[in-house]
Amino acid sequence: MLKENYEFYYFSEEVDSKNGLKFDYKLKKGISKTRNAIKLLEYVGYQKKL
C-alpha cells in the first residue's frame, strides 16, 4: 500500500545471546529480509509468554 508513495530502507542486524545485538550501520534500499522481533524481545528481557 505504501510502496507507491515511499521508498523503503533498512539496517541489517544480528541478535544472539552470546554477542547481543549488532548492527552493520549500512543503509540498504528495500525491505528487511530478517525477522528478529522475537529475538530482540528476548534480548531485552521480555518473558517468553509474550
mmCIF entry with sequence, helices, sheets and N, C-alpha, C, O atoms, coordinates in Angstrom:
data_MODEL
# 
_entry.id   MODEL 
# 
_entity.id                         1 
_entity.type                       polymer 
_entity.pdbx_number_of_molecules   1 
# 
_entity_poly.entity_id                      1 
_entity_poly.type                           'polypeptide(L)' 
_entity_poly.nstd_linkage                   no 
_entity_poly.nstd_monomer                   no 
_entity_poly.pdbx_seq_one_letter_code       MLKENYEFYYFSEEVDSKNGLKFDYKLKKGISKTRNAIKLLEYVGYQKKL 
_entity_poly.pdbx_seq_one_letter_code_can   MLKENYEFYYFSEEVDSKNGLKFDYKLKKGISKTRNAIKLLEYVGYQKKL 
_entity_poly.pdbx_strand_id                 A 
# 
loop_
_entity_poly_seq.entity_id 
_entity_poly_seq.num 
_entity_poly_seq.mon_id 
_entity_poly_seq.hetero 
1 1  MET n 
1 2  LEU n 
1 3  LYS n 
1 4  GLU n 
1 5  ASN n 
1 6  TYR n 
1 7  GLU n 
1 8  PHE n 
1 9  TYR n 
1 10 TYR n 
1 11 PHE n 
1 12 SER n 
1 13 GLU n 
1 14 GLU n 
1 15 VAL n 
1 16 ASP n 
1 17 SER n 
1 18 LYS n 
1 19 ASN n 
1 20 GLY n 
1 21 LEU n 
1 22 LYS n 
1 23 PHE n 
1 24 ASP n 
1 25 TYR n 
1 26 LYS n 
1 27 LEU n 
1 28 LYS n 
1 29 LYS n 
1 30 GLY n 
1 31 ILE n 
1 32 SER n 
1 33 LYS n 
1 34 THR n 
1 35 ARG n 
1 36 ASN n 
1 37 ALA n 
1 38 ILE n 
1 39 LYS n 
1 40 LEU n 
1 41 LEU n 
1 42 GLU n 
1 43 TYR n 
1 44 VAL n 
1 45 GLY n 
1 46 TYR n 
1 47 GLN n 
1 48 LYS n 
1 49 LYS n 
1 50 LEU n 
# 
_struct_asym.id          A 
_struct_asym.entity_id   1 
# 
_struct_conf.conf_type_id            HELX_P 
_struct_conf.id                      HELX_P1 
_struct_conf.pdbx_PDB_helix_id       AA1 
_struct_conf.beg_label_comp_id       ALA 
_struct_conf.beg_label_asym_id       A 
_struct_conf.beg_label_seq_id        37 
_struct_conf.pdbx_beg_PDB_ins_code   ? 
_struct_conf.end_label_comp_id       TYR 
_struct_conf.end_label_asym_id       A 
_struct_conf.end_label_seq_id        43 
_struct_conf.pdbx_end_PDB_ins_code   ? 
_struct_conf.beg_auth_comp_id        ALA 
_struct_conf.beg_auth_asym_id        A 
_struct_conf.beg_auth_seq_id         37 
_struct_conf.end_auth_comp_id        TYR 
_struct_conf.end_auth_asym_id        A 
_struct_conf.end_auth_seq_id         43 
_struct_conf.pdbx_PDB_helix_class    1 
_struct_conf.details                 ? 
_struct_conf.pdbx_PDB_helix_length   7 
# 
_struct_conf_type.id          HELX_P 
_struct_conf_type.criteria    ? 
_struct_conf_type.reference   ? 
# 
loop_
_struct_sheet.id 
_struct_sheet.type 
_struct_sheet.number_strands 
_struct_sheet.details 
AA1 ? 2 ? 
AA2 ? 2 ? 
# 
loop_
_struct_sheet_order.sheet_id 
_struct_sheet_order.range_id_1 
_struct_sheet_order.range_id_2 
_struct_sheet_order.offset 
_struct_sheet_order.sense 
AA1 1 2 ? anti-parallel 
AA2 1 2 ? anti-parallel 
# 
loop_
_struct_sheet_range.sheet_id 
_struct_sheet_range.id 
_struct_sheet_range.beg_label_comp_id 
_struct_sheet_range.beg_label_asym_id 
_struct_sheet_range.beg_label_seq_id 
_struct_sheet_range.pdbx_beg_PDB_ins_code 
_struct_sheet_range.end_label_comp_id 
_struct_sheet_range.end_label_asym_id 
_struct_sheet_range.end_label_seq_id 
_struct_sheet_range.pdbx_end_PDB_ins_code 
_struct_sheet_range.beg_auth_comp_id 
_struct_sheet_range.beg_auth_asym_id 
_struct_sheet_range.beg_auth_seq_id 
_struct_sheet_range.end_auth_comp_id 
_struct_sheet_range.end_auth_asym_id 
_struct_sheet_range.end_auth_seq_id 
AA1 1 TYR A 9  ? TYR A 10 ? TYR A 9  TYR A 10 
AA1 2 LYS A 28 ? LYS A 29 ? LYS A 28 LYS A 29 
AA2 1 GLU A 13 ? ASP A 16 ? GLU A 13 ASP A 16 
AA2 2 GLY A 20 ? PHE A 23 ? GLY A 20 PHE A 23 
# 
loop_
_atom_site.group_PDB 
_atom_site.id 
_atom_site.type_symbol 
_atom_site.label_atom_id 
_atom_site.label_alt_id 
_atom_site.label_comp_id 
_atom_site.label_asym_id 
_atom_site.label_entity_id 
_atom_site.label_seq_id 
_atom_site.pdbx_PDB_ins_code 
_atom_site.Cartn_x 
_atom_site.Cartn_y 
_atom_site.Cartn_z 
_atom_site.occupancy 
_atom_site.B_iso_or_equiv 
_atom_site.pdbx_formal_charge 
_atom_site.auth_seq_id 
_atom_site.auth_comp_id 
_atom_site.auth_asym_id 
_atom_site.auth_atom_id 
_atom_site.pdbx_PDB_model_num 
ATOM 1   N N  . MET A 1 1  ? 0.821  -1.182  0.000  1.00 0.00 ? 1  MET A N  1 
ATOM 2   C CA . MET A 1 1  ? 0.000  0.000   0.000  1.00 0.00 ? 1  MET A CA 1 
ATOM 3   C C  . MET A 1 1  ? 0.880  1.268   0.000  1.00 0.00 ? 1  MET A C  1 
ATOM 4   O O  . MET A 1 1  ? 0.538  2.248   -0.660 1.00 0.00 ? 1  MET A O  1 
ATOM 5   N N  . LEU A 1 2  ? 2.003  1.257   0.730  1.00 0.00 ? 2  LEU A N  1 
ATOM 6   C CA . LEU A 1 2  ? 2.846  2.441   0.826  1.00 0.00 ? 2  LEU A CA 1 
ATOM 7   C C  . LEU A 1 2  ? 3.878  2.560   -0.289 1.00 0.00 ? 2  LEU A C  1 
ATOM 8   O O  . LEU A 1 2  ? 4.438  3.635   -0.503 1.00 0.00 ? 2  LEU A O  1 
ATOM 9   N N  . LYS A 1 3  ? 4.131  1.470   -0.994 1.00 0.00 ? 3  LYS A N  1 
ATOM 10  C CA . LYS A 1 3  ? 5.216  1.468   -1.972 1.00 0.00 ? 3  LYS A CA 1 
ATOM 11  C C  . LYS A 1 3  ? 4.997  2.455   -3.118 1.00 0.00 ? 3  LYS A C  1 
ATOM 12  O O  . LYS A 1 3  ? 5.953  2.824   -3.800 1.00 0.00 ? 3  LYS A O  1 
ATOM 13  N N  . GLU A 1 4  ? 3.775  2.879   -3.334 1.00 0.00 ? 4  GLU A N  1 
ATOM 14  C CA . GLU A 1 4  ? 3.525  3.856   -4.392 1.00 0.00 ? 4  GLU A CA 1 
ATOM 15  C C  . GLU A 1 4  ? 3.998  5.256   -3.995 1.00 0.00 ? 4  GLU A C  1 
ATOM 16  O O  . GLU A 1 4  ? 4.292  6.076   -4.864 1.00 0.00 ? 4  GLU A O  1 
ATOM 17  N N  . ASN A 1 5  ? 4.073  5.537   -2.691 1.00 0.00 ? 5  ASN A N  1 
ATOM 18  C CA . ASN A 1 5  ? 4.417  6.874   -2.210 1.00 0.00 ? 5  ASN A CA 1 
ATOM 19  C C  . ASN A 1 5  ? 5.774  6.963   -1.520 1.00 0.00 ? 5  ASN A C  1 
ATOM 20  O O  . ASN A 1 5  ? 6.288  8.065   -1.324 1.00 0.00 ? 5  ASN A O  1 
ATOM 21  N N  . TYR A 1 6  ? 6.367  5.826   -1.147 1.00 0.00 ? 6  TYR A N  1 
ATOM 22  C CA . TYR A 1 6  ? 7.596  5.835   -0.362 1.00 0.00 ? 6  TYR A CA 1 
ATOM 23  C C  . TYR A 1 6  ? 8.605  4.830   -0.910 1.00 0.00 ? 6  TYR A C  1 
ATOM 24  O O  . TYR A 1 6  ? 8.236  3.844   -1.548 1.00 0.00 ? 6  TYR A O  1 
ATOM 25  N N  . GLU A 1 7  ? 9.873  5.095   -0.653 1.00 0.00 ? 7  GLU A N  1 
ATOM 26  C CA . GLU A 1 7  ? 10.922 4.114   -0.902 1.00 0.00 ? 7  GLU A CA 1 
ATOM 27  C C  . GLU A 1 7  ? 11.297 3.525   0.455  1.00 0.00 ? 7  GLU A C  1 
ATOM 28  O O  . GLU A 1 7  ? 11.264 4.236   1.459  1.00 0.00 ? 7  GLU A O  1 
ATOM 29  N N  . PHE A 1 8  ? 11.649 2.250   0.508  1.00 0.00 ? 8  PHE A N  1 
ATOM 30  C CA . PHE A 1 8  ? 11.945 1.578   1.762  1.00 0.00 ? 8  PHE A CA 1 
ATOM 31  C C  . PHE A 1 8  ? 13.443 1.378   1.931  1.00 0.00 ? 8  PHE A C  1 
ATOM 32  O O  . PHE A 1 8  ? 14.153 1.060   0.976  1.00 0.00 ? 8  PHE A O  1 
ATOM 33  N N  . TYR A 1 9  ? 13.914 1.568   3.160  1.00 0.00 ? 9  TYR A N  1 
ATOM 34  C CA . TYR A 1 9  ? 15.313 1.372   3.526  1.00 0.00 ? 9  TYR A CA 1 
ATOM 35  C C  . TYR A 1 9  ? 15.370 0.656   4.862  1.00 0.00 ? 9  TYR A C  1 
ATOM 36  O O  . TYR A 1 9  ? 14.422 0.726   5.645  1.00 0.00 ? 9  TYR A O  1 
ATOM 37  N N  . TYR A 1 10 ? 16.479 -0.036  5.132  1.00 0.00 ? 10 TYR A N  1 
ATOM 38  C CA . TYR A 1 10 ? 16.606 -0.771  6.386  1.00 0.00 ? 10 TYR A CA 1 
ATOM 39  C C  . TYR A 1 10 ? 18.077 -0.945  6.771  1.00 0.00 ? 10 TYR A C  1 
ATOM 40  O O  . TYR A 1 10 ? 18.975 -0.762  5.949  1.00 0.00 ? 10 TYR A O  1 
ATOM 41  N N  . PHE A 1 11 ? 18.302 -1.304  8.038  1.00 0.00 ? 11 PHE A N  1 
ATOM 42  C CA . PHE A 1 11 ? 19.607 -1.699  8.544  1.00 0.00 ? 11 PHE A CA 1 
ATOM 43  C C  . PHE A 1 11 ? 19.583 -3.206  8.779  1.00 0.00 ? 11 PHE A C  1 
ATOM 44  O O  . PHE A 1 11 ? 18.537 -3.762  9.113  1.00 0.00 ? 11 PHE A O  1 
ATOM 45  N N  . SER A 1 12 ? 20.717 -3.868  8.609  1.00 0.00 ? 12 SER A N  1 
ATOM 46  C CA . SER A 1 12 ? 20.813 -5.288  8.952  1.00 0.00 ? 12 SER A CA 1 
ATOM 47  C C  . SER A 1 12 ? 21.260 -5.414  10.403 1.00 0.00 ? 12 SER A C  1 
ATOM 48  O O  . SER A 1 12 ? 22.031 -4.592  10.900 1.00 0.00 ? 12 SER A O  1 
ATOM 49  N N  . GLU A 1 13 ? 20.777 -6.436  11.066 1.00 0.00 ? 13 GLU A N  1 
ATOM 50  C CA . GLU A 1 13 ? 21.151 -6.672  12.453 1.00 0.00 ? 13 GLU A CA 1 
ATOM 51  C C  . GLU A 1 13 ? 21.360 -8.153  12.700 1.00 0.00 ? 13 GLU A C  1 
ATOM 52  O O  . GLU A 1 13 ? 20.847 -9.003  11.971 1.00 0.00 ? 13 GLU A O  1 
ATOM 53  N N  . GLU A 1 14 ? 22.123 -8.444  13.740 1.00 0.00 ? 14 GLU A N  1 
ATOM 54  C CA . GLU A 1 14 ? 22.285 -9.813  14.222 1.00 0.00 ? 14 GLU A CA 1 
ATOM 55  C C  . GLU A 1 14 ? 21.982 -9.802  15.705 1.00 0.00 ? 14 GLU A C  1 
ATOM 56  O O  . GLU A 1 14 ? 22.392 -8.888  16.420 1.00 0.00 ? 14 GLU A O  1 
ATOM 57  N N  . VAL A 1 15 ? 21.267 -10.811 16.170 1.00 0.00 ? 15 VAL A N  1 
ATOM 58  C CA . VAL A 1 15 ? 20.919 -10.913 17.583 1.00 0.00 ? 15 VAL A CA 1 
ATOM 59  C C  . VAL A 1 15 ? 21.239 -12.321 18.053 1.00 0.00 ? 15 VAL A C  1 
ATOM 60  O O  . VAL A 1 15 ? 20.772 -13.299 17.469 1.00 0.00 ? 15 VAL A O  1 
ATOM 61  N N  . ASP A 1 16 ? 22.038 -12.422 19.112 1.00 0.00 ? 16 ASP A N  1 
ATOM 62  C CA . ASP A 1 16 ? 22.237 -13.722 19.754 1.00 0.00 ? 16 ASP A CA 1 
ATOM 63  C C  . ASP A 1 16 ? 22.568 -13.502 21.224 1.00 0.00 ? 16 ASP A C  1 
ATOM 64  O O  . ASP A 1 16 ? 22.991 -12.414 21.615 1.00 0.00 ? 16 ASP A O  1 
ATOM 65  N N  . SER A 1 17 ? 22.378 -14.524 22.027 1.00 0.00 ? 17 SER A N  1 
ATOM 66  C CA . SER A 1 17 ? 22.537 -14.388 23.469 1.00 0.00 ? 17 SER A CA 1 
ATOM 67  C C  . SER A 1 17 ? 23.989 -14.201 23.889 1.00 0.00 ? 17 SER A C  1 
ATOM 68  O O  . SER A 1 17 ? 24.249 -13.664 24.966 1.00 0.00 ? 17 SER A O  1 
ATOM 69  N N  . LYS A 1 18 ? 24.935 -14.629 23.069 1.00 0.00 ? 18 LYS A N  1 
ATOM 70  C CA . LYS A 1 18 ? 26.351 -14.500 23.415 1.00 0.00 ? 18 LYS A CA 1 
ATOM 71  C C  . LYS A 1 18 ? 26.896 -13.107 23.080 1.00 0.00 ? 18 LYS A C  1 
ATOM 72  O O  . LYS A 1 18 ? 27.529 -12.461 23.916 1.00 0.00 ? 18 LYS A O  1 
ATOM 73  N N  . ASN A 1 19 ? 26.643 -12.653 21.848 1.00 0.00 ? 19 ASN A N  1 
ATOM 74  C CA . ASN A 1 19 ? 27.201 -11.376 21.389 1.00 0.00 ? 19 ASN A CA 1 
ATOM 75  C C  . ASN A 1 19 ? 26.226 -10.211 21.479 1.00 0.00 ? 19 ASN A C  1 
ATOM 76  O O  . ASN A 1 19 ? 26.620 -9.062  21.277 1.00 0.00 ? 19 ASN A O  1 
ATOM 77  N N  . GLY A 1 20 ? 24.965 -10.484 21.777 1.00 0.00 ? 20 GLY A N  1 
ATOM 78  C CA . GLY A 1 20 ? 23.973 -9.429  21.885 1.00 0.00 ? 20 GLY A CA 1 
ATOM 79  C C  . GLY A 1 20 ? 23.474 -8.938  20.546 1.00 0.00 ? 20 GLY A C  1 
ATOM 80  O O  . GLY A 1 20 ? 23.313 -9.710  19.601 1.00 0.00 ? 20 GLY A O  1 
ATOM 81  N N  . LEU A 1 21 ? 23.236 -7.668  20.482 1.00 0.00 ? 21 LEU A N  1 
ATOM 82  C CA . LEU A 1 21 ? 22.660 -7.038  19.298 1.00 0.00 ? 21 LEU A CA 1 
ATOM 83  C C  . LEU A 1 21 ? 23.761 -6.298  18.548 1.00 0.00 ? 21 LEU A C  1 
ATOM 84  O O  . LEU A 1 21 ? 24.520 -5.531  19.140 1.00 0.00 ? 21 LEU A O  1 
ATOM 85  N N  . LYS A 1 22 ? 23.841 -6.537  17.237 1.00 0.00 ? 22 LYS A N  1 
ATOM 86  C CA . LYS A 1 22 ? 24.883 -5.906  16.432 1.00 0.00 ? 22 LYS A CA 1 
ATOM 87  C C  . LYS A 1 22 ? 24.289 -5.447  15.105 1.00 0.00 ? 22 LYS A C  1 
ATOM 88  O O  . LYS A 1 22 ? 23.664 -6.230  14.389 1.00 0.00 ? 22 LYS A O  1 
ATOM 89  N N  . PHE A 1 23 ? 24.492 -4.154  14.780 1.00 0.00 ? 23 PHE A N  1 
ATOM 90  C CA . PHE A 1 23 ? 24.054 -3.588  13.509 1.00 0.00 ? 23 PHE A CA 1 
ATOM 91  C C  . PHE A 1 23 ? 25.259 -3.354  12.617 1.00 0.00 ? 23 PHE A C  1 
ATOM 92  O O  . PHE A 1 23 ? 26.365 -3.134  13.111 1.00 0.00 ? 23 PHE A O  1 
ATOM 93  N N  . ASP A 1 24 ? 25.058 -3.398  11.309 1.00 0.00 ? 24 ASP A N  1 
ATOM 94  C CA . ASP A 1 24 ? 26.160 -3.087  10.393 1.00 0.00 ? 24 ASP A CA 1 
ATOM 95  C C  . ASP A 1 24 ? 26.194 -1.597  10.042 1.00 0.00 ? 24 ASP A C  1 
ATOM 96  O O  . ASP A 1 24 ? 27.168 -1.126  9.454  1.00 0.00 ? 24 ASP A O  1 
ATOM 97  N N  . TYR A 1 25 ? 25.139 -0.850  10.394 1.00 0.00 ? 25 TYR A N  1 
ATOM 98  C CA . TYR A 1 25 ? 25.047 0.598   10.166 1.00 0.00 ? 25 TYR A CA 1 
ATOM 99  C C  . TYR A 1 25 ? 25.187 0.996   8.701  1.00 0.00 ? 25 TYR A C  1 
ATOM 100 O O  . TYR A 1 25 ? 25.665 2.087   8.389  1.00 0.00 ? 25 TYR A O  1 
ATOM 101 N N  . LYS A 1 26 ? 24.768 0.106   7.807  1.00 0.00 ? 26 LYS A N  1 
ATOM 102 C CA . LYS A 1 26 ? 24.751 0.413   6.378  1.00 0.00 ? 26 LYS A CA 1 
ATOM 103 C C  . LYS A 1 26 ? 23.293 0.454   5.932  1.00 0.00 ? 26 LYS A C  1 
ATOM 104 O O  . LYS A 1 26 ? 22.570 -0.536  6.043  1.00 0.00 ? 26 LYS A O  1 
ATOM 105 N N  . LEU A 1 27 ? 22.879 1.594   5.436  1.00 0.00 ? 27 LEU A N  1 
ATOM 106 C CA . LEU A 1 27 ? 21.512 1.759   4.968  1.00 0.00 ? 27 LEU A CA 1 
ATOM 107 C C  . LEU A 1 27 ? 21.351 1.045   3.631  1.00 0.00 ? 27 LEU A C  1 
ATOM 108 O O  . LEU A 1 27 ? 22.086 1.300   2.677  1.00 0.00 ? 27 LEU A O  1 
ATOM 109 N N  . LYS A 1 28 ? 20.373 0.146   3.586  1.00 0.00 ? 28 LYS A N  1 
ATOM 110 C CA . LYS A 1 28 ? 20.140 -0.639  2.372  1.00 0.00 ? 28 LYS A CA 1 
ATOM 111 C C  . LYS A 1 28 ? 18.756 -0.320  1.826  1.00 0.00 ? 28 LYS A C  1 
ATOM 112 O O  . LYS A 1 28 ? 17.809 -0.129  2.588  1.00 0.00 ? 28 LYS A O  1 
ATOM 113 N N  . LYS A 1 29 ? 18.647 -0.264  0.522  1.00 0.00 ? 29 LYS A N  1 
ATOM 114 C CA . LYS A 1 29 ? 17.364 0.012   -0.102 1.00 0.00 ? 29 LYS A CA 1 
ATOM 115 C C  . LYS A 1 29 ? 16.548 -1.273  -0.176 1.00 0.00 ? 29 LYS A C  1 
ATOM 116 O O  . LYS A 1 29 ? 17.077 -2.341  -0.482 1.00 0.00 ? 29 LYS A O  1 
ATOM 117 N N  . GLY A 1 30 ? 15.263 -1.157  0.105  1.00 0.00 ? 30 GLY A N  1 
ATOM 118 C CA . GLY A 1 30 ? 14.371 -2.303  0.044  1.00 0.00 ? 30 GLY A CA 1 
ATOM 119 C C  . GLY A 1 30 ? 13.743 -2.583  1.393  1.00 0.00 ? 30 GLY A C  1 
ATOM 120 O O  . GLY A 1 30 ? 13.739 -1.729  2.279  1.00 0.00 ? 30 GLY A O  1 
ATOM 121 N N  . ILE A 1 31 ? 13.217 -3.780  1.540  1.00 0.00 ? 31 ILE A N  1 
ATOM 122 C CA . ILE A 1 31 ? 12.555 -4.211  2.771  1.00 0.00 ? 31 ILE A CA 1 
ATOM 123 C C  . ILE A 1 31 ? 13.431 -5.251  3.445  1.00 0.00 ? 31 ILE A C  1 
ATOM 124 O O  . ILE A 1 31 ? 13.958 -6.146  2.785  1.00 0.00 ? 31 ILE A O  1 
ATOM 125 N N  . SER A 1 32 ? 13.587 -5.137  4.753  1.00 0.00 ? 32 SER A N  1 
ATOM 126 C CA . SER A 1 32 ? 14.422 -6.064  5.506  1.00 0.00 ? 32 SER A CA 1 
ATOM 127 C C  . SER A 1 32 ? 13.972 -7.501  5.298  1.00 0.00 ? 32 SER A C  1 
ATOM 128 O O  . SER A 1 32 ? 12.776 -7.789  5.264  1.00 0.00 ? 32 SER A O  1 
ATOM 129 N N  . LYS A 1 33 ? 14.932 -8.395  5.160  1.00 0.00 ? 33 LYS A N  1 
ATOM 130 C CA . LYS A 1 33 ? 14.623 -9.816  4.969  1.00 0.00 ? 33 LYS A CA 1 
ATOM 131 C C  . LYS A 1 33 ? 14.676 -10.591 6.286  1.00 0.00 ? 33 LYS A C  1 
ATOM 132 O O  . LYS A 1 33 ? 14.302 -11.763 6.326  1.00 0.00 ? 33 LYS A O  1 
ATOM 133 N N  . THR A 1 34 ? 15.139 -9.944  7.371  1.00 0.00 ? 34 THR A N  1 
ATOM 134 C CA . THR A 1 34 ? 15.216 -10.622 8.658  1.00 0.00 ? 34 THR A CA 1 
ATOM 135 C C  . THR A 1 34 ? 13.934 -10.416 9.455  1.00 0.00 ? 34 THR A C  1 
ATOM 136 O O  . THR A 1 34 ? 13.213 -9.436  9.268  1.00 0.00 ? 34 THR A O  1 
ATOM 137 N N  . ARG A 1 35 ? 13.676 -11.347 10.330 1.00 0.00 ? 35 ARG A N  1 
ATOM 138 C CA . ARG A 1 35 ? 12.508 -11.288 11.204 1.00 0.00 ? 35 ARG A CA 1 
ATOM 139 C C  . ARG A 1 35 ? 12.989 -11.567 12.630 1.00 0.00 ? 35 ARG A C  1 
ATOM 140 O O  . ARG A 1 35 ? 12.776 -12.658 13.161 1.00 0.00 ? 35 ARG A O  1 
ATOM 141 N N  . ASN A 1 36 ? 13.632 -10.584 13.238 1.00 0.00 ? 36 ASN A N  1 
ATOM 142 C CA . ASN A 1 36 ? 14.250 -10.794 14.544 1.00 0.00 ? 36 ASN A CA 1 
ATOM 143 C C  . ASN A 1 36 ? 13.473 -10.202 15.712 1.00 0.00 ? 36 ASN A C  1 
ATOM 144 O O  . ASN A 1 36 ? 14.041 -10.055 16.794 1.00 0.00 ? 36 ASN A O  1 
ATOM 145 N N  . ALA A 1 37 ? 12.214 -9.861  15.544 1.00 0.00 ? 37 ALA A N  1 
ATOM 146 C CA . ALA A 1 37 ? 11.456 -9.213  16.610 1.00 0.00 ? 37 ALA A CA 1 
ATOM 147 C C  . ALA A 1 37 ? 11.423 -10.051 17.886 1.00 0.00 ? 37 ALA A C  1 
ATOM 148 O O  . ALA A 1 37 ? 11.602 -9.503  18.974 1.00 0.00 ? 37 ALA A O  1 
ATOM 149 N N  . ILE A 1 38 ? 11.201 -11.357 17.788 1.00 0.00 ? 38 ILE A N  1 
ATOM 150 C CA . ILE A 1 38 ? 11.140 -12.207 18.979 1.00 0.00 ? 38 ILE A CA 1 
ATOM 151 C C  . ILE A 1 38 ? 12.506 -12.297 19.637 1.00 0.00 ? 38 ILE A C  1 
ATOM 152 O O  . ILE A 1 38 ? 12.600 -12.249 20.863 1.00 0.00 ? 38 ILE A O  1 
ATOM 153 N N  . LYS A 1 39 ? 13.564 -12.426 18.849 1.00 0.00 ? 39 LYS A N  1 
ATOM 154 C CA . LYS A 1 39 ? 14.917 -12.450 19.410 1.00 0.00 ? 39 LYS A CA 1 
ATOM 155 C C  . LYS A 1 39 ? 15.251 -11.136 20.092 1.00 0.00 ? 39 LYS A C  1 
ATOM 156 O O  . LYS A 1 39 ? 15.899 -11.130 21.139 1.00 0.00 ? 39 LYS A O  1 
ATOM 157 N N  . LEU A 1 40 ? 14.820 -10.024 19.516 1.00 0.00 ? 40 LEU A N  1 
ATOM 158 C CA . LEU A 1 40 ? 15.059 -8.719  20.136 1.00 0.00 ? 40 LEU A CA 1 
ATOM 159 C C  . LEU A 1 40 ? 14.334 -8.612  21.474 1.00 0.00 ? 40 LEU A C  1 
ATOM 160 O O  . LEU A 1 40 ? 14.901 -8.105  22.441 1.00 0.00 ? 40 LEU A O  1 
ATOM 161 N N  . LEU A 1 41 ? 13.093 -9.080  21.543 1.00 0.00 ? 41 LEU A N  1 
ATOM 162 C CA . LEU A 1 41 ? 12.348 -9.059  22.808 1.00 0.00 ? 41 LEU A CA 1 
ATOM 163 C C  . LEU A 1 41 ? 13.029 -9.923  23.866 1.00 0.00 ? 41 LEU A C  1 
ATOM 164 O O  . LEU A 1 41 ? 13.125 -9.514  25.023 1.00 0.00 ? 41 LEU A O  1 
ATOM 165 N N  . GLU A 1 42 ? 13.499 -11.101 23.492 1.00 0.00 ? 42 GLU A N  1 
ATOM 166 C CA . GLU A 1 42 ? 14.217 -11.964 24.430 1.00 0.00 ? 42 GLU A CA 1 
ATOM 167 C C  . GLU A 1 42 ? 15.493 -11.278 24.916 1.00 0.00 ? 42 GLU A C  1 
ATOM 168 O O  . GLU A 1 42 ? 15.824 -11.337 26.100 1.00 0.00 ? 42 GLU A O  1 
ATOM 169 N N  . TYR A 1 43 ? 16.198 -10.634 24.006 1.00 0.00 ? 43 TYR A N  1 
ATOM 170 C CA . TYR A 1 43 ? 17.450 -9.955  24.327 1.00 0.00 ? 43 TYR A CA 1 
ATOM 171 C C  . TYR A 1 43 ? 17.250 -8.847  25.368 1.00 0.00 ? 43 TYR A C  1 
ATOM 172 O O  . TYR A 1 43 ? 18.089 -8.671  26.252 1.00 0.00 ? 43 TYR A O  1 
ATOM 173 N N  . VAL A 1 44 ? 16.152 -8.107  25.266 1.00 0.00 ? 44 VAL A N  1 
ATOM 174 C CA . VAL A 1 44 ? 15.909 -7.021  26.224 1.00 0.00 ? 44 VAL A CA 1 
ATOM 175 C C  . VAL A 1 44 ? 15.160 -7.488  27.467 1.00 0.00 ? 44 VAL A C  1 
ATOM 176 O O  . VAL A 1 44 ? 14.830 -6.670  28.325 1.00 0.00 ? 44 VAL A O  1 
ATOM 177 N N  . GLY A 1 45 ? 14.883 -8.799  27.582 1.00 0.00 ? 45 GLY A N  1 
ATOM 178 C CA . GLY A 1 45 ? 14.364 -9.354  28.822 1.00 0.00 ? 45 GLY A CA 1 
ATOM 179 C C  . GLY A 1 45 ? 12.875 -9.606  28.917 1.00 0.00 ? 45 GLY A C  1 
ATOM 180 O O  . GLY A 1 45 ? 12.375 -9.873  30.010 1.00 0.00 ? 45 GLY A O  1 
ATOM 181 N N  . TYR A 1 46 ? 12.150 -9.533  27.820 1.00 0.00 ? 46 TYR A N  1 
ATOM 182 C CA . TYR A 1 46 ? 10.726 -9.849  27.885 1.00 0.00 ? 46 TYR A CA 1 
ATOM 183 C C  . TYR A 1 46 ? 10.520 -11.336 28.125 1.00 0.00 ? 46 TYR A C  1 
ATOM 184 O O  . TYR A 1 46 ? 11.333 -12.166 27.718 1.00 0.00 ? 46 TYR A O  1 
ATOM 185 N N  . GLN A 1 47 ? 9.410  -11.658 28.799 1.00 0.00 ? 47 GLN A N  1 
ATOM 186 C CA . GLN A 1 47 ? 9.091  -13.055 29.067 1.00 0.00 ? 47 GLN A CA 1 
ATOM 187 C C  . GLN A 1 47 ? 8.708  -13.778 27.775 1.00 0.00 ? 47 GLN A C  1 
ATOM 188 O O  . GLN A 1 47 ? 8.155  -13.169 26.859 1.00 0.00 ? 47 GLN A O  1 
ATOM 189 N N  . LYS A 1 48 ? 9.001  -15.067 27.706 1.00 0.00 ? 48 LYS A N  1 
ATOM 190 C CA . LYS A 1 48 ? 8.682  -15.838 26.502 1.00 0.00 ? 48 LYS A CA 1 
ATOM 191 C C  . LYS A 1 48 ? 7.178  -15.958 26.257 1.00 0.00 ? 48 LYS A C  1 
ATOM 192 O O  . LYS A 1 48 ? 6.764  -16.227 25.129 1.00 0.00 ? 48 LYS A O  1 
ATOM 193 N N  . LYS A 1 49 ? 6.347  -15.763 27.293 1.00 0.00 ? 49 LYS A N  1 
ATOM 194 C CA . LYS A 1 49 ? 4.881  -15.845 27.149 1.00 0.00 ? 49 LYS A CA 1 
ATOM 195 C C  . LYS A 1 49 ? 4.360  -14.817 26.167 1.00 0.00 ? 49 LYS A C  1 
ATOM 196 O O  . LYS A 1 49 ? 3.369  -15.065 25.481 1.00 0.00 ? 49 LYS A O  1 
ATOM 197 N N  . LEU A 1 50 ? 5.014  -13.660 26.087 1.00 0.00 ? 50 LEU A N  1 
ATOM 198 C CA . LEU A 1 50 ? 4.515  -12.603 25.202 1.00 0.00 ? 50 LEU A CA 1 
ATOM 199 C C  . LEU A 1 50 ? 4.570  -13.075 23.778 1.00 0.00 ? 50 LEU A C  1 
ATOM 200 O O  . LEU A 1 50 ? 4.194  -12.336 22.868 1.00 0.00 ? 50 LEU A O  1 
# 
